[in-house]
Amino acid sequence: MTKFAVSIWLWTDCLGPDDSEIEALFQKINKMGFEGVEIPTFDGNLDSTRIRSLLSSSELVPIVIGGGSAETDLSSESALVQRNGQSYIKRLIDLCRNIGGDLVVGPLYGPVGEKRLLSESECSKAMASLAREFKDIGKYARDRSVRLALEPLCRYDTHLLNTVAQARKLIDEIDNENVGLLLDTFHLNIEEKSFQKAIELAGNKLFHFHACENNRGTPGSGLVNWQEVKKALDTLNYNGWIAIESFVPNRGQFSAAMNTWRSFQPTQDEIASDGLNYLKRLLAPER
């Protein structure tokens, strides 16, 4: 059965020091009708005991989302940087397991926001490096009953994985049942010719799904062809998470990095609640 989640990035850039505020946010997300919450971390050093305690007042299932950096780039030629990347993702896996989750997602493989023009040989070398590193990381995840979902991003966010075809080729090379894909309609809208064909290409390796509007606003309010999305998910009999991801505006360096300097709705709550209502009517009408 389809399950719905939302990222805390919709309201905040991180799990701040105010426990009562974070606990109230988790409770609000639960009351809205979401069953899961995406918890982001760019260093993997969150306090798992604290997060598990804060989640205990709700019924939310945690999903850990991360993103690579120049210091953790698994496509790097530097052995030190690759080791940093391995350590980072393994921290995410341990964090996920310790807070009661079983899924780590995001563009874990390389630096988000960095773009370089690679020659064909450089690209092949980078993909071979990613495959080699994730073979080892995938074993680590499998031994801890955690799955990884790697996210291709649009050309404005990475030079490594932009299309589902590129990402699926890498996943097939990794060849680990615990390593799959996260697809995001925001990025699909930029890079793909067909939502339906792109999603279907992911096949049984689609582990997680971001239902985002083309402008990062409320799902159902923009240009994304949601009927194509529905057809593809139905074809795959997809029963994983459907997550809304948007970003809090006007939050300093975070909003600058995410390019969110304006609001899409009068309140962030409306993006979550209106988006969830639309997605439930579209994707889970029986509920």
N, C-alpha and C positions, 0 to 999 in steps of 0.2 A: 504494500500500500504506500502511495506517495506520502512523503513526510516533508514538512515545511520548516525552514530555518531562516534566520536573519543574522546579519553581521552587526556586532556592536559598533562598527565603524559608522553606522548610520547616525549614532548619537555622540560618539566620543572617539578620540584617537587612540586610547589605550585604557587598560584597567588601572585607574588612578588609585590614590591612597585612601580615598573615602569609601570604606566598606559599606556603609549604609546606602550610599548613592549607587554603588554597583549592584548590591543586593536588590534594591528597589528597581533597577533597570532590568535585572533578570526576571523579577516578578511581573513587571509590566509586559515584557516580551511574552512570557508564558500566558498571561491573561488575554493578550491579543489573539492567541490561538496558535502561536508557533510552538513546535515541539523541540526545536534545536536552536542552538546559538553558536555562531562562529566567533571564536576567541583568537584575536591576532597577537602575534609576537614576532619581532624581527631579530630577537636574540635567543629566544628559547629559555630565558631565565626567570620565568614567572614562578611564583610560589604556589605549587600544586596543592598543598594543604589548605591554603587560604581560598583558592578558587573552588576547590571541592566543597568547602564549608559554605561559601557564598551561593553555590548552585543548589545546596541542599534545601533551600526554602522554596525552590521551584521544581518543576518536573522536567527541566530542559536537559537535553542531551548535548554535551559539548563537542564541537568540531574545532580542531586547531588549524588556523591558517597562518602561513608564513610566506616569506619572500626572500630571495637571495640578495646578496650585495656583492660589491667588488671584492670584499674580504672573504666571501664564502662561495665564490664562483666555481662550480664544479667543472666548467669547461676551460678553466684556466690552465696554462702550462706550468704553473707553479705548484709543486707538490705541497707546499705549506698552505696555500689557498685552498687546494682540494681537501686537505685534512681539516681545515677550518669548516669547509662546507659539510663534510661528513659529520663532524662533531655537532654542528648546528642542527642538522636534520635529525640526528639521533636524539638530541635534547628535545626536539619537538615530539618525537615518537614517545619518549619516556614521559614527557609532560602529558600527552594525550592519554596514555594508559593510566597515569596516576590520578587524573581527574575524572576518570570514568568514561572516556571516549574511545573510539576505535578508528578514527579517520583524521589524517593530516592532509591538508590540501594547499594548493597555491603554486606560484611560480618559484619553486624551491631550487631550481637548477642553476640560476644565474642572476646577475644584478638587474633589478627592476629599474627602468629608466635609462639604462645604458644602451646605446646603439652604436654598432660598428659595422662597417661594410666588410664582410668576409669573402675571400676568394672561395672557389669551389673546394679547393684542397683544405683551406682553413676551416670551412664549414664541416667537411667530412671528419676532420680531426677533432673538432669540438663535439660533434655528435658521438663519435667513438668514445671520447672521454666521459660524456654524460652516461652513456650506456654502461661503461665499465664501473663507474662510481655507483650507479643505482642498482646494479646487480648485487653489490655488497650491502648497500643500504636496504634494499628490498628484503634480503635475508634477515637483517636485523629487525625490520618491521614485522615480518612474518613470524619470527620467533616470539614476538610480543603481541601477536594478534591485532596488529594495527595495519590499516591499509593506507597507501599513499595515492593521492590524485594530483598529477602534475597539470598545470594550467598553461596552455599556449596563450600568449598575449599579442595584441596588435603591434604593428611595426613601430609605433610611437613609444612603446614601452620596453621592447626587447629586440635584439637582432638574432636570437637563438631559435625559439619556437613561435611561429606566427600562425600557422594553419593546422587544422586537424590532421591533414595528411602527414605533415612533418612530425607532429606529436605521436600519431599512431605508429609511424615507422619506428620511432625511438622506443615506444612501449613494446613493440614486437621484438625489437632487438634486446631489450632488457629481459623479457621473457620471465616475468615473475608474477604469479597470480595475485600478489598483494600490491602491485604497482599498476595504476590505471590513469584515467584522465578526469580532469575537471574542465568542463566547457562553460563559457560565459557568453551570453547573447550579446553583450556590449562589444566584445572582441570579435565574435562571429560576424556581427553586422558590418564590421570594417574589412575583414580579411576574406570572407567566404562569398561564393556566388549564390549559395542556397543554404538556408538554415537546415532544411530537412536532410539534404545529402550530407552535409557536414556532420550533423549529429548522428546520422545512421552509420557514417564511417567509423565513428568511435566504437560502435557496437557494444559488445559485452565488457569493454574496457571503460565504459562511462561509469565512473564511481560517484561523481558529484556534479551538480548542475547549478549555475548561477543564472537566475531569471532576472535580467537587468534590462531596463529600457535603453534605447540607443543614446540617450543623453544622461544616463544614470539616474533619471527620475523614476516616477512611479510606474511599475510594469503595467502595460495596457494603455498608457497615455501617449505613446510615441509611434515610432516607425517600425519597430520590430514586428515581423510577421509571425504572430503567436500561433496562428492556425498551422503553419508549417512546423513550428516547434512542437506543437501537440501531436501532429501526425508522426513525427519522427520518434518522440518519446513513447507513443503508443506502439509503434512498430517494434521498438526495442523491448517492450514490456518493462520499461524502466520503473523501478520502485524504490529508488534511492532518494536522497535529499534534493529538494528544490529550495534554493536559498536566495533571498533578496540581498544584494550588496549595493549599497550606496555609501556616500561619505559625508560626514559632517562638514558644513561649510565654515569658512572664517575661523579656522583653528590654526592659525599661524603657519609654521613650517609644514605641518602635516597636510593642510589644505592646499598649500602651494605645490607639494609633491604630488598630490592626487588631482590637481587642477580643479578644485571645487571651491570657487569663490562666490558662488551665488546659490540661493535656495531654489528648489524645484516645487515645493509646496509651502504653504504657510507654516507648517510644522513638520519636523522629521517624523513624528508619530504617524502623520497622514500617509507618508510614503510607505511605511510599514503596513499600516492597517488597510489602506485602500489597495495596495499591491497584493497583499495576502488575499483579500476578498476576491480580487480579479483572478488570481492564479488558482484559487480553489474552485471558482466557477468554471474555469477553463480546463484545468487538469485533473480535478477530483470532484466532479459534480455530484458524485454519490455521497459525499460527506456533508 
